[in-house]
Amino acid sequence: MVSSTSVVKIISKCFVKPKTITEKAKEPYHLSPLEHVMLSMHYIQKGLLFIKPSFAKSDDAKVFMQTFLQKLKDSLAASLVHFYLLAGRLSTLKTDNPRSYSVFVDCNNSPGAGFIHAESDLSVSDIVGSKYVPLAVQSFFDHYKALNCDGHTMSLLSVKVTELVDGVFIGISMNHSTGDGSSFWQFFNSLSEIFMDSQEQTIENNNDNNNKFLCLKNPPIFREVSGPICSLPLVEPDESISLSLSETPVVKERMFHFSSETVKLLKSKANQDCGMTKISSFQSVTAFIWRSITRARKLGNDQETTCRLAAGNRSRMKPPLPIGHFGVHISPVQATMKTGSLLENEFGRAALKLHQAVTEHTEEKISSEIDRWLKSFLKFGGLFSPNLVHVGSSPRFNMYGCEFGMGKAVAVRSGYGGKYDGKVTAYPGREGGGSIDLEVCLLPEFMEALESDQEFMSLVSSSS
C-alpha cells in the first residue's frame, strides 16, 4: 500500500532547446480553429513505467541514471528539431479593426521544453500492485492542473523523469492545443527512436553520428501557415474559459483489463445482437463500459445518458490527412439514450448507436461543429454532466513501442489532466493481441457499485 507520506523530490530542472534551429521554427505557427477551442482543456499527461535494469539496482545506479538522463536530454534536443512547436510558447495576436485575437506558437522567445529529474521512495509494485491508481502518480508529471492557455507562460512540453526504488517513470506533459493523442504518441515514439538510435551508435563506437537525429521513421508533417487561420472576438482567452477544472471532486481511479478473448467475445455479441459485422472491437468495449457505469450510477429509467468518444478526423478529411499530420485533429462523437432503453435492451443496441455516431462523423459535420463551438464559445461543454461517460485516447496508439533501452514498459499511467467522474481512458493491453486496458475514473460510491457488478467483473481483470 502506498504511504500517504510518499513524496516526489525534485533533483534538477532545466530547459532544452532544439539541437538546431530550422527556418520554419523562426516563423509564428498560428493555431487552427479547433486548436483554439482546446485552450480551456488540460495538458495531455501520459507516461511509461519501466523496471530499472538489474545492473542499475546496485552501486552503479547513480552512474546509470546520470548516463540515462544525459542521453534522454540529448535525444529531446534532437527530437525538438522535428517537433519544433513543442519548444515554443503561446502568444496572442490582437487586432483593433475588427477587435479580435488569435493565438500562435512563438519559438523565438522561449527557453525551450522543460526537463525535470525527480526521485521517489515508491517502488514499481507500489504503482502496479495497488487496487487503485495512487494519487502519487500525479506527481510524476509537470504542469499539475495546468490548462493549455497557460502555455503563454509555461513550457508547451515537459519531460519529467522520476527515479523509483527499482524503476524509472517517464512522464510527458504536452499542451493539448498543439497536438492530440496521435501527435502526442508520435512524439513519444520519436523520442524513444532517437534515444535507441543514439544508444546503438554508442555501442558500435560510431563517431559519425552528427546527422543521425535528422532521420525519423515517421516524421511529423506540419501545415503551411502564413498568418492567422481564425480570429475570435476580443475576449481574453482566460475570460472565455468555461471549465472550473481545478474544482472537480476527487475520484477513484482504477485500471481494468480486457483480454483479447474478452474483446472478441464482446464484438461478436454486439454484431450478433444487431445482425451485422461492422461494429468494431473498440465500439463494443465502449458500449459495455457505458452500460456498466450507467448501471452503477443507478439512474432513473427516464433519464438520458450520453457516451462520448474522442474521434480522429485525419482520415475523414477530403482529401484525407496523412497519419503523421501533427496538430489537433479530433472532435467528439456521442450517442445518447434513455437509461431504461440502454440497460433493458440487448447489449448490441448500445454498440450500434455508437457505431452509427462514428459512421455519421463526416467532414461536413466536423466543420459545422467547429463553427458552432467558436461562435458560441463552447469549450467541449458538459464535461461534468452527471450522466456522461467520456472515453478518450485509443488502444491503437503504439505506447509500448517506447523502450528507451530498458525493455518493454510495465505499465502506462496518466496525470491529473482531464480526470472527472465518468472519464475513461483507453490503452492497448501490454500483451498486445487486441487486448485493451481501461483507466476508469468514478466517484467512490459509483466505483464501489461497479466493483459489485457481477456481469462487469466477470469479464475484466485488474490491469498492471
C-alpha positions in Angstrom: 0.0 0.0 0.0 1.3 3.4 -0.9 2.1 5.6 2.1 0.4 9.0 2.3 3.9 10.4 3.2 5.4 9.2 -0.1 6.9 12.2 -1.8 8.5 13.1 -5.1 11.6 15.1 -4.6 12.8 17.4 -7.5 16.6 16.9 -8.0 17.1 19.2 -11.0 15.2 21.3 -13.5 16.3 22.8 -16.8 15.0 23.8 -20.3 16.1 22.1 -23.5 16.2 23.8 -26.9 16.3 22.1 -30.3 19.7 20.9 -31.4 19.5 23.1 -34.4 17.0 25.9 -35.3 15.2 25.4 -38.6 13.9 28.3 -40.7 10.3 27.1 -40.0 10.9 27.4 -36.3 11.6 31.1 -36.7 8.1 31.8 -38.0 4.9 32.1 -35.9 2.7 29.0 -36.1 -1.0 30.0 -35.8 -3.5 27.7 -34.1 -6.4 26.2 -36.1 -10.0 26.9 -35.0 -10.2 23.5 -33.2 -6.8 24.2 -31.5 -8.3 27.5 -30.2 -11.2 25.5 -28.8 -8.7 23.4 -26.8 -7.2 26.3 -24.9 -9.5 25.6 -22.0 -8.6 22.0 -21.6 -5.8 20.4 -19.6 -2.4 19.4 -20.9 -2.1 15.8 -22.1 -0.2 13.9 -19.4 0.8 10.3 -20.1 3.8 8.3 -19.0 5.5 4.9 -19.0 6.7 2.9 -16.1 9.9 0.8 -16.5 11.7 -1.6 -14.4 15.3 -0.4 -13.7 17.9 -2.7 -15.4 19.4 -5.2 -12.9 22.8 -3.7 -13.1 21.4 -0.3 -12.2 20.0 -1.5 -8.9 23.4 -1.9 -7.4 26.2 0.5 -6.7 26.1 1.5 -10.4 22.6 3.0 -10.1 23.9 6.6 -9.8 26.1 6.2 -12.9 23.2 4.6 -14.8 20.8 7.5 -14.1 23.4 10.1 -14.9 24.1 8.5 -18.3 20.4 7.8 -18.9 19.4 11.4 -18.1 22.1 13.0 -20.3 21.2 10.7 -23.2 17.5 11.4 -22.8 18.2 15.2 -22.7 20.3 14.9 -25.9 17.5 12.9 -27.5 15.0 15.5 -26.6 17.1 18.3 -28.1 17.3 16.2 -31.3 13.6 15.4 -31.3 12.7 19.1 -31.0 14.4 19.7 -34.3 11.5 17.8 -35.9 8.8 18.8 -33.3 9.9 22.4 -33.1 6.5 23.7 -31.9 6.9 22.0 -28.6 10.0 24.1 -27.8 7.9 27.3 -28.0 5.4 29.3 -26.0 1.9 30.6 -26.9 1.4 34.2 -27.8 -1.7 36.2 -28.5 -2.1 38.5 -31.5 -4.7 41.2 -31.1 -6.2 43.5 -33.7 -8.3 46.6 -33.3 -10.3 46.6 -36.5 -12.1 44.3 -36.0 -11.3 43.8 -32.3 -10.2 40.2 -32.2 -7.5 37.9 -31.1 -5.7 34.8 -32.4 -3.2 32.6 -30.6 0.1 31.3 -32.2 3.2 29.4 -31.1 6.3 31.6 -30.8 9.5 29.6 -30.9 11.8 32.7 -30.9 11.0 33.9 -27.4 11.1 30.7 -25.4 13.7 28.9 -23.2 12.6 25.6 -24.7 10.9 22.4 -23.4 11.1 21.5 -19.7 13.2 18.7 -18.4 13.0 17.5 -14.8 14.8 14.8 -12.8 13.0 13.7 -9.6 13.3 10.9 -7.1 10.6 8.9 -5.2 10.7 6.3 -2.4 8.0 4.3 -4.2 8.6 1.0 -6.0 7.2 -0.4 -9.2 4.9 -2.7 -7.2 3.5 0.3 -5.3 2.3 1.6 -8.7 1.1 -1.5 -10.4 0.2 -3.6 -7.3 -2.4 -1.1 -5.9 -6.1 -1.7 -6.4 -6.5 1.9 -7.3 -4.0 4.1 -9.1 -2.2 6.0 -6.3 -2.6 9.8 -6.2 1.2 9.9 -6.0 1.3 9.1 -9.8 0.1 12.6 -10.5 3.4 13.9 -9.0 5.2 12.1 -11.8 4.2 14.8 -14.2 5.0 18.5 -14.6 2.3 21.2 -15.1 -0.1 19.9 -12.4 -3.6 21.3 -13.1 -2.3 23.5 -15.9 -4.7 24.5 -18.7 -3.5 24.8 -22.3 -3.9 28.6 -22.2 -1.2 28.6 -19.5 1.2 27.8 -22.4 1.6 31.6 -22.7 3.9 31.4 -19.6 4.6 27.6 -19.2 6.5 25.3 -21.5 4.4 23.6 -24.1 6.2 20.3 -23.4 7.8 19.0 -20.2 9.6 15.7 -19.7 9.8 14.5 -16.1 11.9 11.5 -15.2 11.2 10.1 -11.7 13.6 7.5 -10.4 11.8 4.9 -8.2 13.5 2.4 -5.9 13.5 -0.2 -8.6 12.1 1.6 -11.6 12.0 4.7 -13.8 8.9 6.6 -14.8 9.0 8.9 -17.8 6.1 11.3 -17.7 5.4 13.7 -20.5 3.1 16.7 -20.4 2.2 18.3 -23.7 0.0 21.3 -24.5 -3.2 19.9 -26.0 -3.7 23.0 -28.2 -0.6 21.9 -30.2 -1.5 18.3 -30.7 -3.9 15.5 -29.9 -3.2 12.0 -28.6 -2.0 10.7 -32.0 0.5 13.6 -32.2 1.5 13.0 -28.5 2.4 9.4 -29.1 4.1 10.2 -32.4 6.4 12.5 -30.4 6.9 9.9 -27.6 7.8 7.2 -30.1 10.1 9.5 -32.0 11.9 10.4 -28.7 12.4 6.8 -28.0 13.5 6.1 -31.5 16.2 8.7 -31.4 17.3 7.6 -27.9 17.6 4.0 -29.1 19.5 5.0 -32.3 22.0 7.0 -30.2 22.5 4.0 -27.9 23.2 1.7 -30.8 25.7 4.1 -32.2 27.5 4.3 -28.8 27.7 0.5 -28.7 29.1 0.4 -32.2 31.6 3.2 -31.4 30.4 5.1 -34.4 31.6 8.7 -34.1 29.9 9.9 -37.3 26.5 10.4 -35.8 26.1 14.2 -36.0 23.3 13.8 -38.6 21.6 10.7 -37.2 18.9 12.8 -35.5 17.8 14.2 -38.8 16.1 10.9 -39.8 12.9 9.6 -38.3 10.7 6.6 -39.4 7.6 8.7 -39.0 8.5 12.4 -39.1 5.7 15.0 -38.2 4.0 16.9 -41.0 3.0 20.4 -40.2 0.6 22.5 -42.2 1.8 25.6 -44.0 0.7 28.8 -42.2 1.4 32.4 -43.3 -1.0 34.2 -41.0 -3.9 33.7 -38.5 -6.2 30.9 -39.5 -9.0 32.2 -37.5 -9.7 35.3 -35.3 -12.0 35.3 -32.4 -13.9 38.3 -30.8 -11.7 40.1 -28.4 -12.3 38.3 -25.1 -9.1 37.5 -23.2 -8.6 33.7 -23.6 -8.7 33.1 -19.8 -12.0 35.0 -19.6 -13.7 32.7 -22.1 -12.7 29.5 -20.3 -15.8 27.7 -19.2 -14.3 24.8 -17.2 -13.6 25.0 -13.5 -11.3 22.0 -13.8 -9.5 22.7 -10.5 -12.7 22.3 -8.6 -13.6 18.8 -9.8 -14.3 16.2 -7.0 -11.7 13.6 -6.1 -12.5 10.3 -7.9 -11.4 6.8 -7.6 -9.2 5.7 -10.4 -8.7 2.0 -11.4 -7.3 0.1 -14.3 -9.4 -2.7 -15.8 -8.1 -5.2 -18.3 -10.0 -6.8 -21.2 -8.2 -9.8 -22.6 -8.1 -10.3 -26.4 -10.6 -13.2 -25.9 -13.0 -10.9 -24.0 -12.7 -8.2 -26.6 -13.5 -10.8 -29.3 -16.5 -12.0 -27.3 -17.9 -8.5 -26.8 -17.5 -7.7 -30.5 -19.2 -11.0 -31.6 -22.1 -10.4 -29.2 -22.6 -6.8 -30.3 -22.7 -7.8 -34.0 -24.8 -10.9 -33.4 -27.4 -8.8 -31.5 -27.7 -6.5 -34.5 -27.4 -9.0 -37.3 -24.3 -7.3 -38.8 -20.5 -7.5 -38.8 -19.4 -3.8 -38.9 -19.4 -2.9 -35.2 -15.7 -2.7 -34.1 -14.0 -4.1 -31.1 -13.5 -0.7 -29.5 -17.1 0.3 -30.1 -18.2 -3.0 -28.4 -15.9 -2.4 -25.4 -17.1 1.2 -25.1 -20.7 0.1 -25.2 -20.0 -2.4 -22.4 -18.4 0.2 -20.1 -21.1 2.7 -20.9 -23.8 0.3 -19.8 -21.8 -0.8 -16.7 -21.1 2.7 -15.5 -24.7 3.8 -16.1 -25.9 0.8 -14.1 -23.5 1.7 -11.3 -24.9 5.2 -11.2 -28.5 3.8 -10.6 -30.1 6.4 -12.9 -33.8 6.5 -13.4 -35.1 4.8 -16.5 -36.4 8.0 -18.0 -33.1 9.9 -17.5 -30.8 10.3 -20.5 -27.2 9.1 -20.5 -24.6 10.0 -23.1 -21.4 8.2 -24.2 -18.8 10.4 -25.9 -15.7 9.3 -27.8 -12.8 11.4 -29.0 -12.8 10.5 -32.7 -9.8 11.1 -35.0 -10.6 13.3 -38.0 -7.5 12.8 -40.2 -9.0 10.0 -42.3 -12.3 11.8 -42.6 -10.9 14.9 -44.3 -11.2 15.5 -48.0 -8.6 14.7 -49.1 -7.5 12.6 -46.0 -4.7 13.9 -44.0 -1.6 11.7 -43.5 -1.4 9.9 -40.2 1.7 11.8 -39.3 0.0 15.2 -39.7 0.8 17.0 -36.4 -1.9 19.0 -34.6 -5.3 18.7 -33.1 -7.4 16.6 -35.5 -10.1 15.1 -33.1 -13.6 16.0 -32.2 -16.3 14.4 -30.0 -18.7 11.8 -31.3 -21.6 10.9 -29.0 -24.6 8.8 -28.6 -27.5 9.4 -26.2 -30.1 7.0 -24.9 -32.7 6.8 -22.1 -31.2 4.8 -19.3 -34.1 2.3 -19.4 -33.5 1.7 -23.2 -29.8 1.4 -22.7 -30.0 -1.2 -19.9 -33.1 -3.2 -20.7 -32.4 -3.8 -24.4 -29.7 -6.1 -25.8 -26.1 -5.0 -25.4 -25.7 -4.7 -29.1 -28.2 -1.8 -29.3 -25.8 0.5 -27.4 -22.9 -0.7 -29.6 -24.9 0.0 -32.7 -25.8 3.6 -31.5 -22.0 4.2 -31.1 -21.3 2.7 -34.5 -23.9 4.9 -36.2 -22.5 8.0 -34.5 -19.0 7.2 -35.7 -20.2 6.5 -39.2 -22.0 9.8 -39.4 -18.9 11.7 -38.2 -18.1 13.2 -41.6 -16.0 16.2 -42.7 -19.2 18.3 -43.2 -20.4 17.5 -39.7 -16.9 18.1 -38.2 -16.7 21.6 -39.8 -20.2 22.7 -38.7 -19.5 21.6 -35.1 -16.2 23.5 -35.0 -18.1 26.6 -36.3 -20.7 26.2 -33.6 -18.1 25.9 -30.8 -16.3 29.0 -32.0 -19.4 31.1 -32.4 -20.9 30.2 -29.0 -17.6 29.9 -27.1 -18.5 26.4 -26.1 -15.4 24.6 -24.8 -16.5 21.0 -25.1 -19.3 21.9 -22.7 -21.0 19.3 -20.5 -17.8 17.7 -19.3 -19.2 17.3 -15.8 -22.7 16.1 -16.7 -23.6 13.5 -14.0 -24.9 11.1 -16.7 -21.9 11.3 -19.1 -19.3 8.6 -19.9 -16.4 10.1 -21.9 -13.9 7.7 -23.5 -10.6 9.3 -24.5 -7.3 8.1 -26.0 -7.1 4.9 -28.1 -5.8 1.3 -27.8 -4.4 1.8 -31.3 -1.6 4.1 -30.1 1.8 2.5 -30.0 2.5 3.1 -26.4 4.6 0.0 -25.6 6.9 0.6 -28.6 8.7 3.2 -26.5 11.5 1.4 -24.7 14.4 3.8 -24.0 16.9 0.9 -23.6 15.0 -0.6 -20.6 12.8 -3.1 -22.5 9.1 -3.0 -22.7 7.3 -0.7 -20.2 5.5 -2.3 -17.3 2.5 0.0 -17.5 1.1 3.2 -18.9 -0.3 5.8 -16.4 -1.7 9.3 -16.7 -1.5 12.5 -14.7 -4.1 14.8 -13.2 -5.3 16.3 -16.5 -8.9 15.7 -17.6 -10.0 13.4 -14.8 -13.6 13.6 -13.6 -16.5 11.3 -12.8 -17.2 9.2 -15.9 -13.9 9.7 -17.6 -12.5 6.6 -19.2 -9.1 6.4 -20.9 -8.2 3.6 -23.3 -4.8 1.9 -23.7 -3.6 -1.1 -25.5 -3.1 -4.1 -23.3 0.6 -4.8 -22.5 0.4 -8.3 -24.0 -1.0 -7.0 -27.3 -3.2 -9.2 -29.4 -6.1 -6.8 -29.4 -6.3 -6.6 -25.6 -7.4 -3.3 -24.1 -6.9 -1.6 -20.7 -9.4 1.0 -19.5 -8.5 3.6 -16.9 -11.8 4.3 -15.2 -12.5 7.4 -13.0 -15.6 7.4 -10.9 -16.9 8.9 -7.7 -16.2 6.5 -4.8 -19.8 5.3 -4.5 -20.1 4.6 -8.2 -16.8 2.8 -8.3 -18.0 0.6 -5.4 -21.2 -0.2 -7.3 -19.2 -1.0 -10.4 -16.9 -3.4 -8.5 -20.0 -5.2 -7.2 -21.4 -5.7 -10.7 -21.0 -9.4 -11.4 -21.6 -9.0 -15.1 -18.9 -6.4 -15.4 -16.3 -8.0 -13.1 -16.7 -11.5 -14.7 -15.3 -10.1 -17.9 -12.4 -8.0 -16.6 -9.3 -8.3 -14.5 -7.2 -5.8 -12.7 -4.6 -4.4 -15.1 -1.0 -3.9 -14.2 
